[in-house]
């Protein structure tokens, strides 16, 4: 190795070439070993403070903090006690403090404090992209898209879209869409759509639609629709439709339609139609049509039921087609099917009521109120 270095040094003295005033270069045609701030170099480059970088290929060792004005590209390996910085970093880059790329990072990066991209002054979409495997001991920040695996010891922020896996020790934020897996010790936020999976110790929020599986220690909120499953210790809030499974220790609310399975420790509320299976310790409310099998500890309310409902308290609504079992069953328009309870009330009966009191309010005769059994036309 020593003989090789000596030979390259002698060759550099013999070959006429321009010599940068701020570097000592041992090599030919910008290739070899350079000590100083050489703008373009291929091989090994050792410098105190990077500032004049245009394109470095190979190993770049920066002994102190790079200048905030540094640009260019470093392709290969960039290391230093503080950490590498350039407009573009490609390859393996590590620092005891930070790794920063003004425009984009592509490769493997580790910074004890963090890894970040952005601040090139353009603020255009696509600038500040991060690709590969990046680990920030404290935090991680990508001003643009992030593709790959990213870990922030305390938190992680992705300015645009995420494709891959992102983990924040405390918090996680994605400014665009997320496709992959989002994990956070406390809370996570995805401004756009989520496709894949998400888990947070306290809660998470999705600004668009969510497709996949989500779990949270407290609660979740999805402004759009959920297709898949959501598990929350406290509650799930769905702004539009639910297609899948929602499990909650307290309650689940759906802004439009629900199709699938809903299980809650207290209750649920579906603004429009609900088709599927539900179980609630207290009760459930559906603003439109209820279809399927539904069980509640206290009661169920739906405008129209085309289902089997089983409750301790009873089922109430306007129209019933199916079967219901509960202490007090009341349907203000009609009952078509079977109603079993202590008291069954309806305006029009096209089926059977079984209970202590069976009331059909449209009738005027002896069969308006009957014990044990009342049969419709």
C-alpha angles and dihedrals in degrees: 000000000000092000090050093053092048091050092050090049093052091047090052090055092051098047115076111231139141112272120213112235092224101050143051107222124196105189149052129277094358091308128117129037123344129187111196141021098322109170097214123026142151118201125022120355123182119186139164099218121006113221111130098051116149102158128341120183121190126014118358117187115188112191096195140017114309118238117266086233095058116123136158128081136296113198119185122016124357120182139157145146089260099026143255125287134182141130090268128020120190126176128012117349129171139165138176087235118018144342114210134180117186095205111011146347124209120176137022120336136178129180124172090217098027154302119244145168133197140052096111090133096244100095090194123144110265093032114116096028119168124204132176133021115334130173125187114190091211106012147345129214129182115184091198136021122334120210120179132017122333130179127187115188093216104007146345132210128194114191097201132005129348124212113176133012126334124181127187119187090215109000141010129195130184116188095198134018126327125215112180132019127338118190128178133172093220116002141355133195129193113185095198135025123328121213117178124018141328134187130179133174094227111010149320138212130207117193095198134021124325123214118181136023127329132182131181137175094228119005146335133212126197115182092197130032132312121223109180127018140324127192121189131169090216113016152329123223118194117184096199129004134350119211109174137013129339119185121181136168091218114011152328127218125193122190097207132359130351128203120178136025127339121184122174138170092224115008151307138229124207114185097205133004126351122196119179140035129324139178124187130173091217111013153292138238127206121185095201134018122344116206131175131022120331131178127185135173095224113009153323128223124194134154090228128009123200092168150078110270125188120186141150094225102033148253124275133189145105105272129025126190113169130024135316134187122192145108096266121022118179129175116177098205113024147339119212112177132012128337119184121183148104090273124018120186130182139148096225125021123205098162140021134312119197119186149086091287123021114186128190105182098195091065124089101187139074092293095060090095120022134168123230098359140025122176127199130217 
